[in-house]
Amino acid sequence: MIPAEDLQCLKGIALRGGCRGPIFVSTQSIGEMLGISQQTASRRLKSLESAGLITRNLAADGQHVTVTKAGEDVLIREHQEYCRIFSEGGKNQYLLSGAVVSGIGEGKYYMSLGPYKEQFTAALGFEPYPGTLNIRLVPSSLAIRKKIDALDWTRIKGFSTDGRTFGDARCIPCRIGTIKCGIVVPGRTHYPDDLIEVIAPVALRRRLGVEDNDSINVEVGP
């Protein structure tokens, strides 16, 4: 594996056009670009040359440097790793961690209402079991939760029946292990940031064998 400081130098050469052909550089110009001394710049160029990642033709006042095929391969792998980190094309995957907590029983009632059930089925691809699994997120998952909030959620429209009005909600597909699920967020204001409600086609507590305070992970993404 190429040392991080050498990789930084290789990137700098590539950014100046070194993958397209020889570029003229000096240890001074490399040092200024990377914020290092000329002596350190010289060592990094020699290290890259020894590793076969660049070729150099020395001149009186500098050198012509070209990134080799092996050097390009290193940069391509680096690019691919960043693509996986940032998941190009919207194929992001996020992991939420928390503990199972008890709700107040509202989920079972709302999931039994026909208009909600029909919309969740259309949005998530399964008919939800009448109930939700409530999960209190650990502090480290709150930043991930905010990223998930910025994704494309499906709006679940509210409705009125028997003189009572039921508000909007939103949902997004997720998974717990191999079980296809969905996160549901009611439309009411001041819903806790550290609490999520998960629905599934099965009774999750029974299927997963979990009780209050048991740790659980929820994955959001394709």
Residue frames as qw, qx, qy, qz and C-alpha x, y, z in Angstrom:
[[0.000, 0.889, 0.458, 0.000, 0.00, 0.00, 0.00],
 [0.389, 0.537, -0.022, 0.748, 1.31, 3.44, -0.96],
 [0.308, -0.342, -0.487, 0.742, 2.08, 5.70, 2.03],
 [0.098, 0.846, 0.501, -0.151, -0.47, 8.48, 2.50],
 [0.134, -0.789, 0.152, 0.580, 2.13, 11.22, 1.99],
 [0.256, -0.174, 0.723, 0.618, 3.25, 9.66, -1.30],
 [0.212, 0.570, 0.776, 0.168, -0.35, 9.33, -2.45],
 [0.005, 0.880, 0.239, -0.411, -0.84, 13.03, -1.75],
 [0.165, -0.578, 0.466, 0.649, 2.14, 13.82, -3.96],
 [0.261, 0.139, 0.853, 0.431, 0.91, 11.49, -6.71],
 [0.167, 0.765, 0.615, -0.094, -2.49, 13.19, -6.68],
 [0.062, -0.828, 0.042, 0.555, -0.81, 16.58, -6.95],
 [0.206, -0.314, 0.682, 0.628, 1.18, 15.49, -10.01],
 [0.215, 0.406, 0.850, 0.257, -1.96, 14.03, -11.61],
 [0.084, 0.838, 0.437, -0.316, -3.93, 17.21, -10.95],
 [0.046, -0.741, 0.282, 0.607, -1.27, 19.16, -12.85],
 [0.693, 0.579, -0.213, -0.374, -1.66, 16.91, -15.88],
 [0.182, -0.552, 0.810, 0.071, 0.85, 14.17, -15.12],
 [0.673, 0.156, 0.715, -0.107, -1.49, 11.42, -16.35],
 [0.632, 0.737, 0.168, -0.172, -1.65, 12.98, -19.82],
 [0.728, 0.536, -0.137, 0.404, 2.08, 13.31, -20.36],
 [0.614, -0.095, -0.309, 0.720, 5.30, 14.72, -18.91],
 [0.134, -0.953, -0.174, -0.208, 4.93, 17.87, -16.80],
 [0.472, 0.422, -0.385, 0.671, 7.78, 20.06, -15.64],
 [0.586, -0.782, -0.164, -0.135, 8.08, 20.38, -11.88],
 [0.319, 0.531, -0.569, 0.541, 10.71, 21.32, -9.35],
 [0.465, -0.280, -0.744, 0.388, 11.06, 20.28, -5.76],
 [0.002, 0.105, 0.272, -0.957, 10.19, 23.87, -4.89],
 [0.474, -0.082, -0.319, -0.816, 6.93, 23.81, -6.86],
 [0.629, -0.236, -0.733, -0.102, 5.97, 20.42, -5.40],
 [0.344, -0.183, -0.622, 0.679, 6.82, 21.65, -1.92],
 [0.190, 0.037, 0.097, -0.976, 4.69, 24.77, -2.34],
 [0.565, -0.143, -0.531, -0.615, 1.78, 22.74, -3.70],
 [0.710, -0.284, -0.644, 0.004, 1.83, 20.27, -0.80],
 [0.401, -0.838, 0.119, -0.350, 3.01, 22.60, 1.94],
 [0.909, -0.320, 0.079, 0.254, 6.24, 20.69, 2.56],
 [0.255, -0.766, 0.403, 0.430, 9.96, 21.43, 2.31],
 [0.564, 0.625, -0.457, -0.286, 11.98, 20.92, -0.89],
 [0.007, -0.400, 0.910, -0.108, 13.90, 18.12, 0.80],
 [0.524, 0.145, 0.742, -0.391, 10.67, 16.33, 1.69],
 [0.677, 0.582, 0.011, -0.451, 9.31, 16.88, -1.83],
 [0.336, 0.590, -0.714, -0.171, 12.48, 15.32, -3.26],
 [0.225, -0.179, 0.932, -0.221, 12.09, 12.27, -1.03],
 [0.634, 0.348, 0.517, -0.458, 8.50, 11.78, -2.09],
 [0.611, 0.637, -0.281, -0.377, 9.34, 12.00, -5.79],
 [0.166, 0.474, -0.865, -0.015, 12.11, 9.46, -5.35],
 [0.411, 0.006, 0.833, -0.370, 9.77, 7.17, -3.42],
 [0.698, 0.491, 0.230, -0.467, 7.12, 7.35, -6.16],
 [0.493, 0.633, -0.543, -0.250, 9.76, 6.62, -8.79],
 [0.061, -0.347, 0.925, -0.141, 11.12, 3.65, -6.83],
 [0.526, 0.202, 0.718, -0.409, 7.59, 2.25, -6.56],
 [0.235, 0.153, 0.784, 0.554, 7.14, 2.56, -10.32],
 [0.148, 0.732, 0.613, -0.258, 4.30, 5.05, -9.98],
 [0.255, 0.933, -0.035, -0.252, 6.03, 7.89, -11.88],
 [0.788, 0.202, 0.119, 0.569, 8.91, 8.31, -14.29],
 [0.169, -0.922, 0.021, 0.347, 11.33, 11.24, -14.05],
 [0.697, 0.438, 0.078, 0.562, 13.72, 12.89, -16.51],
 [0.440, -0.699, -0.149, 0.544, 16.00, 15.23, -14.61],
 [0.416, 0.757, 0.106, 0.493, 16.98, 18.67, -15.90],
 [0.405, 0.245, -0.353, 0.807, 19.23, 21.39, -14.53],
 [0.193, -0.208, 0.257, -0.924, 16.39, 23.36, -12.98],
 [0.696, -0.031, 0.327, -0.638, 13.82, 20.64, -12.34],
 [0.227, -0.077, 0.959, 0.149, 12.45, 17.49, -13.86],
 [0.571, 0.036, -0.393, -0.720, 9.80, 16.16, -16.24],
 [0.288, -0.053, 0.877, -0.382, 7.46, 13.80, -14.42],
 [0.568, -0.012, -0.518, -0.639, 4.86, 11.41, -15.82],
 [0.671, -0.173, 0.546, -0.471, 2.38, 9.23, -13.92],
 [0.087, 0.212, -0.931, -0.284, 2.80, 5.60, -15.02],
 [0.611, -0.215, -0.590, -0.483, 0.06, 3.05, -15.66],
 [0.529, -0.255, -0.728, 0.354, 0.71, 1.65, -12.18],
 [0.074, -0.114, -0.331, 0.934, 0.31, 5.15, -10.77],
 [0.443, -0.113, -0.305, -0.835, -2.98, 5.61, -12.61],
 [0.610, -0.249, -0.741, -0.129, -4.20, 2.29, -11.20],
 [0.323, -0.221, -0.620, 0.681, -3.48, 3.54, -7.68],
 [0.166, 0.089, 0.082, -0.979, -5.48, 6.72, -8.34],
 [0.535, -0.149, -0.570, -0.605, -8.34, 4.76, -9.90],
 [0.525, -0.291, -0.776, 0.192, -8.58, 2.55, -6.80],
 [0.138, -0.198, -0.421, 0.874, -8.57, 5.66, -4.63],
 [0.348, -0.018, -0.232, -0.908, -11.39, 7.12, -6.72],
 [0.578, -0.217, -0.718, -0.322, -13.42, 3.91, -6.46],
 [0.396, -0.274, -0.718, 0.502, -13.05, 3.87, -2.69],
 [0.082, 0.168, 0.215, -0.959, -14.34, 7.44, -2.45],
 [0.469, -0.097, -0.501, -0.721, -17.24, 6.48, -4.71],
 [0.541, -0.299, -0.786, 0.022, -18.17, 3.71, -2.28],
 [0.223, -0.238, -0.533, 0.781, -17.89, 6.09, 0.66],
 [0.223, 0.284, 0.102, -0.927, -20.14, 8.70, -0.91],
 [0.427, 0.350, 0.831, -0.068, -22.21, 6.17, -2.90],
 [0.118, 0.248, -0.380, -0.883, -22.50, 7.83, -6.29],
 [0.307, -0.174, -0.743, -0.569, -25.81, 7.64, -8.10],
 [0.560, -0.374, 0.078, -0.735, -27.84, 7.99, -4.90],
 [0.829, -0.108, -0.544, -0.067, -27.17, 4.40, -3.82],
 [0.061, -0.558, 0.558, -0.611, -26.53, 5.46, -0.26],
 [0.719, -0.322, -0.615, -0.002, -26.72, 3.03, 2.64],
 [0.150, -0.588, 0.385, -0.696, -27.11, 4.26, 6.18],
 [0.583, -0.202, -0.768, 0.170, -27.03, 2.31, 9.44],
 [0.385, -0.612, 0.139, -0.677, -29.04, 3.39, 12.47],
 [0.490, -0.036, -0.811, 0.317, -28.35, 1.81, 15.85],
 [0.390, -0.453, 0.169, -0.783, -30.55, 1.94, 18.89],
 [0.032, 0.008, 0.929, -0.368, -32.48, 0.04, 21.54],
 [0.300, -0.450, -0.735, -0.409, -36.02, -1.30, 21.50],
 [0.107, 0.024, 0.495, -0.862, -38.46, 0.70, 23.62],
 [0.121, 0.514, 0.844, -0.093, -42.15, 0.37, 24.34],
 [0.073, -0.298, -0.296, -0.905, -44.66, 2.65, 22.65],
 [0.335, 0.077, 0.507, -0.791, -48.11, 3.61, 23.86],
 [0.428, 0.294, 0.851, -0.079, -49.97, 1.28, 21.54],
 [0.393, 0.661, 0.050, -0.637, -50.92, 3.86, 18.91],
 [0.079, 0.421, -0.748, -0.507, -49.03, 2.07, 16.13],
 [0.191, 0.184, 0.964, 0.030, -51.33, -0.95, 16.22],
 [0.314, 0.671, 0.512, -0.435, -54.38, 1.27, 15.85],
 [0.245, 0.731, -0.227, -0.595, -53.03, 3.44, 13.03],
 [0.001, -0.328, 0.857, 0.398, -51.64, 0.49, 11.07],
 [0.268, 0.320, 0.905, -0.080, -55.10, -1.10, 11.15],
 [0.338, 0.672, 0.214, -0.623, -56.74, 1.88, 9.41],
 [0.744, 0.443, 0.475, 0.160, -57.56, 1.08, 5.78],
 [0.384, 0.920, -0.016, 0.079, -56.42, 4.35, 4.12],
 [0.246, -0.796, 0.552, 0.047, -53.06, 4.22, 5.91],
 [0.737, -0.142, 0.655, 0.093, -52.62, 0.49, 5.28],
 [0.723, 0.605, 0.318, 0.101, -53.31, 0.88, 1.55],
 [0.250, 0.940, -0.221, 0.073, -50.81, 3.73, 1.15],
 [0.418, -0.651, 0.633, 0.030, -48.06, 1.98, 3.12],
 [0.810, 0.116, 0.568, 0.089, -48.59, -1.17, 1.07],
 [0.614, 0.766, 0.137, 0.131, -48.23, 0.80, -2.16],
 [0.041, 0.933, -0.346, 0.094, -45.17, 2.70, -0.93],
 [0.352, -0.610, 0.705, -0.084, -43.24, -0.16, 0.69],
 [0.526, 0.288, -0.737, -0.310, -44.38, -3.23, -1.23],
 [0.332, -0.141, -0.912, 0.193, -45.90, -5.09, 1.71],
 [0.482, -0.664, -0.328, -0.469, -49.00, -4.94, 3.85],
 [0.067, 0.487, -0.606, 0.625, -47.88, -3.76, 7.29],
 [0.466, -0.333, -0.787, 0.230, -48.49, -5.83, 10.38],
 [0.282, -0.825, -0.236, -0.429, -50.73, -3.81, 12.76],
 [0.667, -0.700, -0.025, 0.255, -48.08, -2.44, 15.04],
 [0.403, 0.822, -0.301, 0.267, -44.73, -0.65, 15.05],
 [0.813, -0.228, -0.243, 0.478, -41.36, -1.42, 16.56],
 [0.087, -0.985, 0.044, -0.141, -40.14, 1.64, 18.47],
 [0.820, 0.045, -0.140, 0.553, -36.39, 2.23, 18.58],
 [0.242, -0.956, 0.048, 0.159, -34.52, 4.82, 20.62],
 [0.716, 0.588, -0.185, 0.327, -31.41, 5.78, 18.66],
 [0.701, -0.403, -0.098, 0.581, -27.98, 5.99, 20.24],
 [0.050, -0.871, 0.019, 0.488, -26.42, 9.49, 20.14],
 [0.293, -0.384, 0.622, 0.616, -23.95, 8.51, 17.41],
 [0.300, 0.369, 0.808, 0.348, -26.86, 7.71, 15.06],
 [0.134, 0.792, 0.388, -0.453, -28.50, 11.13, 15.30],
 [0.024, 0.604, -0.400, -0.689, -26.27, 12.63, 12.60],
 [0.102, 0.030, 0.904, 0.414, -27.11, 9.67, 10.34],
 [0.167, 0.621, 0.735, -0.216, -30.80, 10.25, 11.05],
 [0.125, 0.758, 0.028, -0.640, -30.47, 13.82, 9.78],
 [0.002, -0.344, 0.711, 0.613, -28.91, 12.55, 6.54],
 [0.122, 0.303, 0.935, 0.137, -31.78, 10.12, 6.10],
 [0.171, 0.701, 0.471, -0.507, -34.26, 12.97, 6.61],
 [0.135, 0.632, -0.305, -0.700, -32.81, 14.56, 3.45],
 [0.172, -0.019, 0.905, 0.389, -33.57, 11.49, 1.31],
 [0.428, -0.089, -0.432, -0.789, -36.70, 10.94, -0.80],
 [0.234, 0.128, 0.842, -0.468, -39.52, 9.90, 1.51],
 [0.157, -0.378, -0.750, -0.519, -43.01, 8.90, 0.40],
 [0.297, -0.134, 0.274, -0.905, -45.81, 11.07, 1.66],
 [0.133, -0.367, -0.921, 0.019, -48.72, 9.25, 3.29],
 [0.191, -0.386, -0.183, -0.884, -51.78, 11.45, 2.96],
 [0.168, 0.102, 0.705, -0.681, -54.06, 12.09, 5.88],
 [0.286, -0.329, -0.721, -0.538, -57.79, 11.51, 5.71],
 [0.380, -0.146, 0.398, -0.822, -61.05, 12.01, 7.59],
 [0.483, -0.185, -0.808, -0.283, -63.48, 9.36, 8.68],
 [0.498, -0.561, -0.656, 0.086, -66.30, 9.13, 11.21],
 [0.207, -0.951, -0.129, -0.188, -65.87, 12.78, 12.07],
 [0.633, -0.655, 0.238, 0.336, -62.19, 12.34, 12.95],
 [0.509, 0.821, -0.259, 0.006, -59.19, 13.66, 11.02],
 [0.868, -0.290, 0.222, 0.336, -55.96, 11.71, 10.70],
 [0.021, 0.893, -0.266, -0.362, -52.82, 13.59, 9.70],
 [0.685, 0.624, -0.376, -0.010, -50.12, 13.09, 7.10],
 [0.755, -0.491, 0.392, 0.189, -47.11, 10.87, 7.64],
 [0.493, 0.708, -0.477, -0.170, -44.07, 9.85, 5.61],
 [0.902, -0.244, 0.355, 0.030, -42.16, 6.63, 5.16],
 [0.330, 0.715, -0.594, -0.167, -38.97, 5.27, 3.67],
 [0.955, 0.030, -0.291, -0.050, -37.92, 1.64, 3.03],
 [0.154, -0.695, 0.663, -0.233, -35.41, 0.02, 5.36],
 [0.814, 0.042, -0.576, -0.051, -34.26, -3.41, 6.53],
 [0.519, -0.609, 0.526, -0.286, -33.63, -5.16, 9.80],
 [0.551, -0.194, 0.800, 0.140, -31.41, -8.07, 8.92],
 [0.106, 0.073, 0.807, 0.576, -33.15, -9.70, 5.96],
 [0.110, 0.643, 0.732, -0.197, -36.61, -8.40, 6.86],
 [0.142, 0.416, 0.341, 0.831, -38.02, -5.74, 4.55],
 [0.213, -0.628, -0.569, 0.487, -39.34, -2.89, 6.68],
 [0.176, 0.690, 0.237, 0.661, -40.18, 0.81, 6.59],
 [0.253, -0.227, -0.434, 0.834, -39.52, 3.78, 8.86],
 [0.078, -0.746, -0.561, -0.351, -42.64, 5.80, 9.56],
 [0.221, -0.101, -0.301, 0.922, -42.62, 9.40, 10.78],
 [0.045, 0.756, 0.641, -0.125, -45.92, 11.00, 11.81],
 [0.285, 0.633, 0.217, 0.686, -46.59, 14.46, 10.47],
 [0.412, -0.880, -0.236, -0.017, -47.12, 15.98, 13.89],
 [0.234, 0.805, -0.341, 0.426, -44.56, 18.54, 15.00],
 [0.313, -0.660, 0.569, -0.376, -41.94, 17.99, 17.69],
 [0.989, -0.018, -0.127, -0.067, -41.59, 14.29, 16.95],
 [0.594, -0.686, 0.370, 0.199, -38.45, 13.15, 18.83],
 [0.431, 0.724, -0.510, -0.175, -35.29, 13.07, 16.71],
 [0.053, -0.445, 0.886, -0.117, -33.96, 10.07, 18.59],
 [0.580, 0.132, 0.730, -0.335, -37.04, 7.88, 18.12],
 [0.346, 0.223, -0.632, -0.656, -37.99, 5.92, 15.02],
 [0.736, 0.112, 0.506, -0.435, -41.00, 3.70, 14.38],
 [0.096, 0.315, -0.839, -0.434, -40.50, 0.72, 12.09],
 [0.805, 0.177, 0.262, -0.501, -43.23, -1.26, 10.36],
 [0.008, -0.321, 0.904, 0.282, -42.92, -4.62, 8.63],
 [0.657, -0.045, -0.509, -0.555, -45.10, -7.39, 7.20],
 [0.696, -0.208, -0.671, 0.150, -44.50, -9.38, 10.39],
 [0.542, -0.833, -0.050, -0.100, -44.58, -8.79, 14.14],
 [0.454, 0.678, -0.462, 0.347, -40.99, -7.66, 14.53],
 [0.401, -0.590, 0.562, -0.419, -40.67, -8.21, 18.29],
 [0.904, -0.077, 0.368, -0.203, -41.78, -11.80, 17.91],
 [0.850, 0.507, -0.096, 0.106, -39.84, -12.51, 14.72],
 [0.367, 0.687, -0.460, 0.426, -36.60, -10.99, 16.04],
 [0.757, -0.358, -0.493, 0.236, -37.07, -12.19, 19.62],
 [0.291, 0.301, -0.274, 0.866, -36.31, -8.76, 21.06],
 [0.362, -0.741, -0.543, 0.159, -37.51, -7.03, 24.19],
 [0.064, -0.988, -0.004, -0.138, -37.14, -3.53, 25.61],
 [0.342, -0.831, 0.412, 0.149, -33.53, -2.30, 25.83],
 [0.817, 0.038, 0.470, 0.331, -32.26, -4.91, 23.34],
 [0.080, -0.574, 0.390, 0.715, -29.86, -3.43, 20.77],
 [0.654, 0.504, 0.561, 0.059, -30.97, -3.38, 17.15],
 [0.191, -0.355, 0.404, 0.821, -29.69, -2.04, 13.82],
 [0.542, 0.685, 0.442, -0.204, -31.76, -0.63, 10.98],
 [0.400, -0.169, 0.501, 0.748, -30.30, -0.21, 7.48],
 [0.417, 0.768, 0.262, -0.409, -31.68, 2.38, 5.08],
 [0.107, 0.616, -0.570, -0.533, -30.77, 2.12, 1.42],
 [0.806, 0.316, -0.301, -0.400, -31.03, -0.21, -1.56]]
